[in-house]
Amino acid sequence: MRVPPRIERVLFDFDGVLAHYHHEQRIAHLVAHAGAEHERVREVLFTSGLETEYDGGRISTELYLSRLGEGIARAIDEDTWIASRMAGSHADTAVLDQILALDASLELGVLTNNGLLMARAIPRIVAPIHPRLEGRVICSGALQLRKPEPRIYTLALEQLGWDATRTLFVDDVFANVQGARSVGLHAETVTDAASLRQVFRRYRLA
């Protein structure tokens, strides 16, 4: 039987692992704020590529919010944006409960394909585990790269001061898992609390 590696740190994806994300609920929140048509908000935020630009760090938060506000004819400040993102994001409590049960010596972090503002939203969305993530939430926008680009994992590890050989990365997208493995991370696909439990057991973390 293969002996599992000694894991000292766990790096989590956010959307699809720690929380469920619903575009429609987020759009609905912005519709209520701006009085804009649902499809107009969708077009400006997603179809136009604005969200992808921001997630990849190609535009600043200021320019992103300005373009979003201009597109839906209503100013959007950081707090309004965060409120809309929270409206569409719901923590997976079963997943959070498993994380809370992990050994306190394990260091935990997040690597997510999101713009810089998500670093402010994530602690509120997954508040029960936030103390264990303090200072270790990394957004792709800050690194100006997106998963599954291999370099993003290397940069994240450098920022965290972590060793890939002692780190487990979990993501709901297999391509992102493959990207992580390509730079030496132990990485597994997780889509719900049941699959996370299996991974934790495989690595003898639970």
FIZA-317807 format. One record per residue: residue in one letter; chain; x negated, y negated, z negated of N, C-alpha, C in turn. Coordinates in pm, whole numbers, always signed. Layout:
BEGIN
> r	c	n.x	n.y	n.z	ca.x	ca.y	ca.z	c.x	c.y	c.z
> A	A	X	Y	Z	X	Y	Z	X	Y	Z;
...
***
This chain:
BEGIN
> r	c	n.x	n.y	n.z	ca.x	ca.y	ca.z	c.x	c.y	c.z
> M	A	-84	+119	+0	+0	+0	+0	-88	-125	+0;
> R	A	-50	-223	+83	-127	-347	+90	-109	-429	-37;
> V	A	-220	-470	-95	-214	-553	-215	-186	-698	-174;
> P	A	-81	-761	-227	-50	-899	-187	-159	-995	-235;
> P	A	-181	-1102	-162	-283	-1200	-203	-241	-1271	-332;
> R	A	-338	-1326	-400	-307	-1403	-521	-264	-1543	-480;
> I	A	-136	-1570	-498	-80	-1699	-460	-76	-1793	-581;
> E	A	-131	-1912	-563	-135	-2011	-671	-49	-2132	-641;
> R	A	-7	-2146	-512	+71	-2263	-471	+174	-2221	-368;
> V	A	+289	-2287	-372	+394	-2259	-273	+436	-2391	-209;
> L	A	+433	-2392	-76	+471	-2510	+2	+602	-2478	+74;
> F	A	+704	-2559	+48	+837	-2535	+102	+871	-2630	+216;
> D	A	+939	-2577	+317	+1012	-2663	+409	+1130	-2720	+331;
> F	A	+1190	-2827	+383	+1304	-2885	+310	+1438	-2845	+371;
> D	A	+1474	-2904	+485	+1602	-2873	+549	+1605	-2726	+592;
> G	A	+1707	-2655	+548	+1719	-2515	+584	+1659	-2420	+482;
> V	A	+1584	-2475	+385	+1527	-2392	+279	+1574	-2442	+143;
> L	A	+1534	-2563	+108	+1575	-2619	-22	+1715	-2678	-17;
> A	A	+1756	-2720	+102	+1886	-2785	+115	+1948	-2754	+250;
> H	A	+2080	-2757	+253	+2155	-2744	+378	+2177	-2884	+434;
> Y	A	+2154	-2899	+562	+2165	-3029	+626	+2274	-3026	+732;
> H	A	+2366	-3124	+725	+2478	-3131	+818	+2479	-3267	+888;
> H	A	+2443	-3266	+1016	+2442	-3389	+1094	+2576	-3462	+1087;
> E	A	+2684	-3385	+1099	+2816	-3447	+1108	+2851	-3528	+983;
> Q	A	+2815	-3477	+867	+2844	-3549	+742	+2761	-3676	+731;
> R	A	+2639	-3668	+777	+2554	-3787	+777	+2608	-3891	+873;
> I	A	+2644	-3848	+993	+2702	-3941	+1090	+2829	-4004	+1036;
> A	A	+2914	-3923	+972	+3040	-3975	+918	+3015	-4084	+814;
> H	A	+2910	-4069	+736	+2877	-4170	+635	+2838	-4301	+703;
> L	A	+2759	-4293	+810	+2719	-4413	+882	+2837	-4475	+956;
> V	A	+2927	-4392	+1006	+3049	-4442	+1072	+3130	-4524	+974;
> A	A	+3146	-4474	+852	+3223	-4545	+750	+3156	-4676	+713;
> H	A	+3024	-4677	+711	+2951	-4799	+676	+2958	-4903	+786;
> A	A	+2941	-4859	+910	+2928	-4954	+1021	+3057	-4980	+1096;
> G	A	+3155	-4891	+1081	+3276	-4906	+1158	+3254	-4876	+1306;
> A	A	+3149	-4799	+1335	+3115	-4764	+1473	+3183	-4633	+1511;
> E	A	+3187	-4606	+1640	+3240	-4480	+1688	+3144	-4367	+1652;
> H	A	+3202	-4252	+1621	+3122	-4135	+1582	+3017	-4101	+1688;
> E	A	+3060	-4097	+1812	+2969	-4060	+1919	+2861	-4165	+1942;
> R	A	+2893	-4291	+1912	+2793	-4396	+1926	+2682	-4377	+1824;
> V	A	+2718	-4345	+1702	+2618	-4321	+1598	+2531	-4202	+1637;
> R	A	+2593	-4095	+1685	+2518	-3977	+1726	+2420	-4011	+1837;
> E	A	+2466	-4089	+1934	+2382	-4125	+2048	+2260	-4204	+2004;
> V	A	+2283	-4306	+1919	+2173	-4392	+1875	+2073	-4315	+1789;
> L	A	+2125	-4233	+1700	+2039	-4165	+1603	+1966	-4046	+1664;
> F	A	+2038	-3966	+1741	+1981	-3840	+1788	+1957	-3833	+1938;
> T	A	+2060	-3858	+2018	+2046	-3841	+2163	+1937	-3930	+2221;
> S	A	+1923	-4049	+2165	+1824	-4145	+2216	+1681	-4103	+2187;
> G	A	+1664	-4011	+2093	+1530	-3971	+2052	+1473	-4054	+1938;
> L	A	+1553	-4147	+1885	+1506	-4236	+1778	+1463	-4156	+1655;
> E	A	+1543	-4060	+1614	+1511	-3982	+1494	+1381	-3904	+1514;
> T	A	+1363	-3846	+1630	+1241	-3769	+1659	+1119	-3860	+1657;
> E	A	+1132	-3980	+1711	+1020	-4075	+1708	+979	-4106	+1565;
> Y	A	+1079	-4128	+1480	+1051	-4163	+1341	+992	-4044	+1266;
> D	A	+1049	-3926	+1289	+997	-3807	+1221	+852	-3781	+1259;
> G	A	+814	-3816	+1381	+677	-3794	+1426	+582	-3907	+1391;
> G	A	+632	-4008	+1320	+547	-4119	+1278	+506	-4211	+1390;
> R	A	+583	-4211	+1499	+547	-4295	+1613	+601	-4437	+1600;
> I	A	+695	-4458	+1508	+746	-4593	+1481	+754	-4613	+1330;
> S	A	+747	-4738	+1288	+753	-4769	+1145	+895	-4759	+1093;
> T	A	+908	-4754	+961	+1041	-4753	+899	+1117	-4879	+935;
> E	A	+1048	-4992	+934	+1113	-5119	+966	+1172	-5119	+1107;
> L	A	+1093	-5072	+1205	+1140	-5069	+1342	+1251	-4966	+1359;
> Y	A	+1237	-4853	+1295	+1339	-4748	+1301	+1474	-4799	+1252;
> L	A	+1475	-4861	+1134	+1601	-4913	+1079	+1657	-5026	+1164;
> S	A	+1567	-5108	+1219	+1611	-5218	+1305	+1680	-5165	+1430;
> R	A	+1620	-5066	+1493	+1678	-5010	+1615	+1809	-4936	+1586;
> L	A	+1814	-4869	+1474	+1937	-4801	+1434	+2049	-4903	+1410;
> G	A	+2017	-5008	+1334	+2117	-5111	+1306	+2167	-5182	+1430;
> E	A	+2074	-5215	+1519	+2112	-5280	+1644	+2201	-5188	+1728;
> G	A	+2170	-5062	+1727	+2244	-4967	+1809	+2387	-4947	+1765;
> I	A	+2410	-4954	+1633	+2546	-4932	+1583	+2611	-5063	+1536;
> A	A	+2544	-5175	+1566	+2598	-5309	+1538	+2628	-5332	+1390;
> R	A	+2540	-5281	+1304	+2553	-5306	+1161	+2418	-5283	+1095;
> A	A	+2371	-5380	+1021	+2240	-5368	+957	+2235	-5246	+865;
> I	A	+2124	-5175	+871	+2102	-5057	+787	+1975	-5080	+706;
> D	A	+1989	-5086	+574	+1870	-5100	+491	+1829	-4962	+439;
> E	A	+1720	-4958	+366	+1667	-4829	+321	+1766	-4756	+231;
> D	A	+1831	-4828	+140	+1923	-4761	+48	+2043	-4703	+122;
> T	A	+2092	-4773	+223	+2205	-4723	+302	+2164	-4599	+378;
> W	A	+2043	-4601	+435	+1994	-4485	+509	+1982	-4365	+416;
> I	A	+1924	-4387	+299	+1907	-4277	+204	+2043	-4222	+161;
> A	A	+2140	-4309	+140	+2273	-4264	+101	+2336	-4178	+210;
> S	A	+2315	-4217	+337	+2371	-4138	+446	+2302	-4003	+458;
> R	A	+2171	-4002	+436	+2097	-3874	+443	+2141	-3782	+330;
> M	A	+2164	-3839	+212	+2210	-3759	+99	+2352	-3707	+122;
> A	A	+2433	-3784	+194	+2570	-3740	+224	+2569	-3615	+310;
> G	A	+2464	-3599	+392	+2456	-3482	+479	+2366	-3373	+429;
> S	A	+2311	-3388	+309	+2214	-3291	+256	+2262	-3238	+121;
> H	A	+2269	-3108	+111	+2320	-3046	-12	+2224	-2937	-59;
> A	A	+2172	-2955	-178	+2075	-2861	-232	+2134	-2721	-240;
> D	A	+2053	-2621	-209	+2093	-2482	-226	+2063	-2445	-371;
> T	A	+2166	-2446	-453	+2145	-2426	-598	+2087	-2289	-630;
> A	A	+2122	-2187	-550	+2068	-2054	-575	+1918	-2051	-548;
> V	A	+1874	-2126	-448	+1732	-2137	-418	+1661	-2215	-529;
> L	A	+1721	-2325	-570	+1659	-2405	-677	+1646	-2325	-805;
> D	A	+1745	-2243	-837	+1738	-2161	-958	+1620	-2066	-953;
> Q	A	+1594	-2007	-836	+1478	-1918	-824	+1347	-1993	-841;
> I	A	+1342	-2113	-789	+1220	-2193	-800	+1196	-2233	-945;
> L	A	+1303	-2267	-1014	+1289	-2305	-1155	+1239	-2188	-1240;
> A	A	+1264	-2066	-1194	+1222	-1948	-1269	+1077	-1907	-1241;
> L	A	+1013	-1972	-1144	+874	-1938	-1112	+781	-1974	-1227;
> D	A	+670	-1905	-1234	+570	-1933	-1337	+529	-2081	-1331;
> A	A	+521	-2142	-1447	+491	-2286	-1454	+351	-2318	-1403;
> S	A	+264	-2219	-1391	+128	-2245	-1343	+123	-2261	-1191;
> L	A	+227	-2218	-1120	+230	-2232	-975	+252	-2379	-938;
> E	A	+167	-2430	-849	+188	-2565	-797	+283	-2557	-678;
> L	A	+377	-2652	-672	+478	-2651	-567	+474	-2782	-488;
> G	A	+505	-2772	-359	+510	-2891	-275	+608	-2873	-161;
> V	A	+626	-2980	-84	+717	-2979	+31	+645	-3036	+152;
> L	A	+663	-2970	+267	+616	-3022	+395	+735	-3019	+490;
> T	A	+785	-3135	+528	+908	-3143	+605	+892	-3228	+730;
> N	A	+960	-3189	+837	+965	-3269	+960	+1068	-3380	+942;
> N	A	+1026	-3486	+878	+1114	-3599	+852	+1031	-3727	+842;
> G	A	+1098	-3839	+860	+1032	-3967	+847	+1003	-4003	+703;
> L	A	+929	-4111	+686	+880	-4150	+554	+989	-4170	+450;
> L	A	+1106	-4217	+490	+1212	-4244	+393	+1258	-4118	+320;
> M	A	+1237	-4002	+381	+1280	-3879	+314	+1202	-3852	+187;
> A	A	+1084	-3911	+173	+1008	-3894	+49	+1082	-3956	-69;
> R	A	+1170	-4052	-40	+1252	-4112	-145	+1382	-4035	-165;
> A	A	+1432	-3973	-60	+1560	-3903	-69	+1547	-3764	-130;
> I	A	+1441	-3694	-96	+1425	-3556	-141	+1431	-3541	-293;
> P	A	+1363	-3625	-371	+1372	-3609	-516	+1514	-3619	-569;
> R	A	+1599	-3695	-504	+1738	-3709	-548	+1821	-3588	-507;
> I	A	+1792	-3534	-390	+1871	-3421	-339	+1841	-3294	-418;
> V	A	+1716	-3274	-453	+1678	-3153	-529	+1626	-3193	-667;
> A	A	+1704	-3275	-735	+1663	-3332	-864	+1617	-3228	-967;
> P	A	+1681	-3111	-979	+1637	-3016	-1082	+1492	-2971	-1069;
> I	A	+1441	-2963	-946	+1302	-2918	-930	+1206	-3034	-903;
> H	A	+1257	-3155	-899	+1171	-3269	-867	+1049	-3281	-957;
> P	A	+1061	-3258	-1089	+940	-3269	-1173	+826	-3177	-1127;
> R	A	+860	-3066	-1064	+757	-2973	-1018	+702	-3011	-881;
> L	A	+767	-3109	-816	+722	-3153	-684	+654	-3290	-690;
> E	A	+652	-3352	-803	+604	-3489	-818	+471	-3512	-748;
> G	A	+472	-3606	-652	+351	-3642	-582	+309	-3544	-474;
> R	A	+393	-3442	-448	+356	-3341	-350	+467	-3319	-246;
> V	A	+532	-3427	-205	+632	-3423	-98	+570	-3492	+23;
> I	A	+544	-3416	+128	+476	-3469	+247	+572	-3466	+365;
> C	A	+591	-3582	+427	+677	-3595	+544	+591	-3602	+670;
> S	A	+640	-3541	+777	+566	-3541	+902	+536	-3682	+951;
> G	A	+628	-3774	+923	+607	-3913	+965	+481	-3973	+907;
> A	A	+444	-3931	+786	+323	-3983	+722	+197	-3930	+789;
> L	A	+207	-3811	+848	+91	-3748	+911	+89	-3770	+1061;
> Q	A	+197	-3828	+1113	+210	-3858	+1257	+198	-3731	+1342;
> L	A	+249	-3623	+1287	+255	-3494	+1355	+382	-3424	+1310;
> R	A	+424	-3324	+1387	+540	-3246	+1348	+504	-3098	+1350;
> K	A	+563	-3022	+1258	+553	-2877	+1267	+617	-2834	+1399;
> P	A	+562	-2735	+1468	+460	-2638	+1425	+317	-2671	+1469;
> E	A	+287	-2795	+1500	+151	-2832	+1539	+53	-2789	+1427;
> P	A	-43	-2703	+1456	-131	-2650	+1352	-199	-2757	+1267;
> R	A	-236	-2868	+1329	-310	-2971	+1257	-231	-3029	+1139;
> I	A	-98	-3026	+1146	-19	-3084	+1037	-38	-3006	+907;
> Y	A	-55	-2874	+920	-73	-2793	+799	-212	-2819	+739;
> T	A	-310	-2833	+825	-445	-2862	+777	-449	-2995	+704;
> L	A	-384	-3097	+763	-381	-3228	+700	-305	-3225	+568;
> A	A	-195	-3151	+565	-117	-3141	+441	-198	-3075	+331;
> L	A	-269	-2968	+364	-352	-2901	+265	-464	-2992	+215;
> E	A	-523	-3068	+306	-628	-3162	+265	-572	-3266	+171;
> Q	A	-453	-3317	+201	-392	-3419	+115	-359	-3364	-23;
> L	A	-315	-3239	-25	-278	-3176	-153	-400	-3125	-229;
> G	A	-510	-3104	-156	-627	-3045	-220	-609	-2896	-243;
> W	A	-534	-2831	-155	-503	-2689	-169	-584	-2605	-71;
> D	A	-607	-2479	-110	-676	-2381	-28	-571	-2295	+42;
> A	A	-582	-2282	+175	-483	-2204	+252	-474	-2059	+204;
> T	A	-585	-2001	+163	-585	-1859	+127	-508	-1831	-1;
> R	A	-479	-1934	-78	-405	-1916	-204	-267	-1982	-198;
> T	A	-227	-2021	-75	-100	-2094	-59	-2	-2016	+26;
> L	A	+123	-2011	-21	+233	-1951	+55	+321	-2063	+109;
> F	A	+351	-2057	+238	+439	-2155	+303	+566	-2084	+348;
> V	A	+683	-2144	+321	+809	-2084	+365	+889	-2187	+446;
> D	A	+948	-2140	+555	+1022	-2228	+647	+1133	-2145	+711;
> D	A	+1241	-2209	+751	+1350	-2135	+815	+1328	-2119	+966;
> V	A	+1227	-2184	+1021	+1199	-2177	+1165	+1072	-2094	+1185;
> F	A	+1084	-1983	+1261	+971	-1893	+1277	+853	-1960	+1347;
> A	A	+880	-2049	+1442	+770	-2119	+1510	+685	-2196	+1409;
> N	A	+748	-2253	+1308	+675	-2327	+1205	+592	-2232	+1118;
> V	A	+647	-2114	+1094	+574	-2012	+1020	+450	-1968	+1099;
> Q	A	+466	-1950	+1229	+353	-1912	+1313	+245	-2020	+1313;
> G	A	+287	-2147	+1318	+190	-2256	+1313	+110	-2254	+1185;
> A	A	+179	-2226	+1074	+111	-2220	+944	+13	-2104	+938;
> R	A	+55	-1991	+990	-34	-1874	+989	-159	-1897	+1072;
> S	A	-146	-1978	+1176	-260	-2001	+1265	-374	-2073	+1197;
> V	A	-347	-2140	+1084	-453	-2210	+1012	-487	-2141	+880;
> G	A	-439	-2016	+865	-479	-1937	+750	-384	-1933	+633;
> L	A	-272	-2003	+642	-173	-1999	+536	-100	-1865	+536;
> H	A	-62	-1818	+419	+33	-1709	+410	+169	-1775	+435;
> A	A	+246	-1725	+529	+370	-1793	+566	+478	-1692	+598;
> E	A	+601	-1724	+555	+714	-1634	+575	+838	-1715	+613;
> T	A	+929	-1648	+686	+1055	-1710	+723	+1157	-1688	+613;
> V	A	+1221	-1798	+570	+1323	-1793	+465	+1443	-1872	+512;
> T	A	+1561	-1811	+504	+1682	-1879	+550	+1788	-1894	+443;
> D	A	+1769	-1828	+329	+1867	-1838	+221	+1805	-1786	+92;
> A	A	+1885	-1785	-14	+1834	-1743	-144	+1791	-1597	-144;
> A	A	+1865	-1513	-70	+1832	-1370	-68	+1697	-1346	-1;
> S	A	+1672	-1412	+112	+1543	-1392	+180	+1429	-1453	+101;
> L	A	+1455	-1562	+30	+1351	-1621	-55	+1315	-1526	-168;
> R	A	+1416	-1463	-226	+1391	-1367	-334	+1303	-1253	-284;
> Q	A	+1331	-1204	-164	+1250	-1096	-108	+1105	-1140	-90;
> V	A	+1084	-1262	-42	+949	-1313	-23	+877	-1327	-157;
> F	A	+944	-1383	-255	+882	-1399	-387	+842	-1261	-444;
> R	A	+927	-1162	-424	+894	-1029	-474	+777	-968	-397;
> R	A	+773	-989	-266	+666	-936	-182	+531	-989	-227;
> Y	A	+530	-1114	-270	+405	-1177	-315	+389	-1173	-467;
> R	A	+477	-1099	-530	+473	-1079	-676	+479	-1211	-753;
> L	A	+568	-1296	-707	+589	-1424	-775	+713	-1419	-862;
> A	A	+794	-1317	-845	+918	-1302	-922	+940	-1156	-958;
***
